Amino acid sequence: MNNSSNGMAPNFKSQIEATKAIANPQVALADISVDNPLDAGATKINITSSVNTDGTFDVYTSDNGCGMTIERLMSAMKFGSSQKDNQREDTFGCKGVGMNLGSTYLAKESLQIFTKTKDCEKINYGIFDISKLHKTPLSNKWNVLYDFDQVELEKVEDSIVRNHLMHVDSGTVIILKNIDKKKCGSTKNKFDKKMLDPKRGLGFIFRHVLQERDIELFYNSRKIQSTGFGFDIKDNWQDKVFFTDQYNDGWIHDKVSIIGHGE
């Protein structure tokens, strides 16, 4: 977004208010930390929550996807833009939250992204300053919230970021700084429980993806498995229909015939 268009842009408060439409922190994190890596072709995604000395906690997401050039990173992070290629049939983005809005919901300080492609000689870096957004809600000068740079890998100060990008040909690390405890859980443990909840957590949100795609998803080193209705049934054709037993007391109360499988 150019500064010349600031007069037409909504103010920061509009984004703060829009976060009220997000159902829960699981949905917000799913969009940022899983949908985006899947769209980048990642086959392994690691999400880690990390406590700071002051009692706040952050969330790191690392993946082995294709990474982003500096131009694509700027497009992905900036207000009103999207990194997704809408022509691709396998593009995910199923939560409809978006990186900007999701990070505003989850974090109080910033969204930081470190990324590299196979052709990058340097690490591409971007930051979205969420704390400044909250301090000046009536401003609409969105460009002041962002900063981008390219740095040598050995100059990346964060050891989690440096160690991950050192061991992949391409990939990305996303950092959500200072998770909002009022929205997401008063402690790291409570936040972790939300993400691992079998009925509303990441295993439930991505239950079909984890079954159907060659993807490994980890949360604090724990491998996430599909959870939810239907996953105790072995027949693939029953995968998306819930029965408490074979026919009764589920979403569909009558006997169901499946073409090709008989009655």
N, C-alpha and C positions, 0 to 999 in steps of 0.2 A: 504494500500500500504506500503510495507516495504522499509526502507531506501536503502537496497541493490538494489532495482529496480529503484532508482532515475535516473540512467544514461539512462534508456530507456523511462522514462516518459516525456511527453511534458512539456514545461515550462508554467508558469502562463499566459504569454501573449496569448497563444493559447486559453485559456478560456475567456480572456477579448475580444479577437477578435470574438469568437464564439457567444457572446451575441448579436452581430450585426444581427444575423439571427432571433432573437426574434421579433415578429411582433409589440408588444406593451406591456405596463405594465400589462394590464388586463390578457393577456395570461400567463405571468410569475407568477403573483399572483394566478391565477386559479390553476396552477400546484402545487405550494407549499401549498397554504392555503385551497384548496378544494379537489383536487384529492387525496392528501395524507391522509387527514382525512377520506374521503370516503373509501379508501382502508383499513383503520383501523376500519371500521365498525361504524363510527360516525353517529349519528342521529341528532346532533345539532352542528353547527359550528358558532362561533362568530368571526368576523373580526373587529378590532378596530384600527383606526388611532389616534395617540396621539402626540401632539406637545410638544417639549421640551423647556426649558427656553431660549436656545440659538437660537431658531427659526427653528431648524431641527425637523423632525418628524419621528416617528417609526410606524410600523404596527405589531399588535399583532393578532395572530390567536389561539383560544382555541377551543378544541373539547372534546367530551366524547367517543372517540374511545378506542380501546384496549390498547393503549400505547405501549411503546417499552422497552425491556430489554436494558441494557447497550451495549450488543453485537450487538443487532439489530440497536440501535441508531448509533453506530460507522459505521456499514455497510451502513446505510441510508445516512450519511453525507459525508463520505469520497469520494474523487475523484475516479471515475472509478468503484464505487460500486453502488448497488441498493438494496433497502429494499423490493422490490416487488417480490411476488411469481408469476412467469410467468405461473404457472400451473392453477391458479385460473381464471375462466372465468369472474368473476365480477371485476377483478382488473381494475382500471380506467386508470390513467396516460395517458389520451387521448391527452394531449397537446404536449407530447414529449419533454418538456423543461428540466425537472430534477431539483432536489433541489439545487445542487451546481450551475448550470448555471443560474437558475432563480434568486437565491439570489444574484449572482454576478451582474446581470442586474439591480436588484431593489435597492440594498442597497450599501452604501459606507463604512460602518463600519464593520458590522458582521451579521451573522445568528446565533441565539441562540435557543436551543431547550431544554425544560424541559418536562419530560415525566414520567409516572408511569403506571405500569400494576397492576392488582388486587393482584398479588403475591409480588410486590415490597415493601420492608420495607423502602427504601429511594427513593428520586427523582433522576432520571438519567438525567444528564446534558451534553450538548455538545455545543461547539462554533466553528464556521468557521470564521477565521479572514480575512475578505475581504479587509480591509485597508492594511494589510501586503501584500496581493496578488498584489495590485496595486503599492505598494512601491518597490517591487522587482520582476518586470515582467519577468526577464530572468532566475529566479530561477526555479528549478523543484523539490525542496524538499517539497513536498506536506504535509508531516507529521507535519511540523512546523506551518502550518495554523490551526491545530486542537488541541483542548484540551477537555478532557472528565473527568467527576467526578461523584460521587454519594454523595448527601447531604441530611441532615434531612430537612423535610418540613419547620419547624420553622426557619431554617437558610437561607431559600431563601429570598433574600433581596427585590426582586421586588414584590410589593403588589398585582399587577394584576395576576402574576403567582401563588403566594401563595394562594390567595383567590380562584382561579379557582380549583387548584389541591386539595384544602382542601374539596371541595364540590362534587367531582366525585370519583367513585370507581377506575376508570382508565381514562386516557386521556393525552392530550399533549398541550403544549403552545409553539408556534413558534413566535420568535421575529425577525423582520427585522429592524436593527438599522441604522438610518440615511438614509432615502430614497433618492435616487439620483434625485434631482430636475430637472436636465437637461433632463433626460429621462422620468421622471414620472409626471412632473408638478411642476411648480415653487413654489406652495403653497400646503398645506394640502387640502384646499378646491378644488383646481383644480384636485388633485389626486383623491379625493373622487368622483368628478363628472365623472371622467373616469370609475371608478369602478361601478357607478350607471347608466351609459349611457345605455338607453334602446336598442340601436342598436349594441353596442360593449362591454357592461359591463358584470358583472357576471350573471345577470339575463338572458342575451342572451346566453352566453357561456354554461350555465347549464340549459337551458330552458327545455330540455327533462328530465334531471335528477330530477329536482324539481317537475316535473309532475308525474314521474314514480316511484320514490323511496320515502321511508319514511324518509325524510330529511328536517331539518329546517336550513336555511342559513340566517345569520344576518350580516349586515354591519353597524357599529356604531348604534347598537340597532334597526335598520330598517330591517324588514323582507324582504328578496329578493324574488320577484315573477318572474315567467317565463315571458320573453318579446320576441317579435320577430314574424316573419311571422307564421301564422297558429294558433296562440293561442287565437284568437277570434272566432275560429270555434269549436263547441262543439263535433262534431263526432270524436270519438277516432281514427277511421280508416283514418281520414284526417289529423291527427296530424303532420305528417312530409311532407306534401305537401302544398305549398303556393298557395293560390288563392286570388286575390284582391277582387273578388266576387266569386260566386259559381264555375264558369268555366272560366271566361275571364280575360285576361290581367295579368295573373300571370306567373309563370315559365313555366306552361303547358298551351298552348293557346287553345287546342282542348278539347272537351268534353271527360271526362275520365270515363270508366266503371270500377267499383271495383267488383271483383268476390264475390258473396255473398250478395252484396248490390244493384244489379241491375244497370240500367243506371241512 
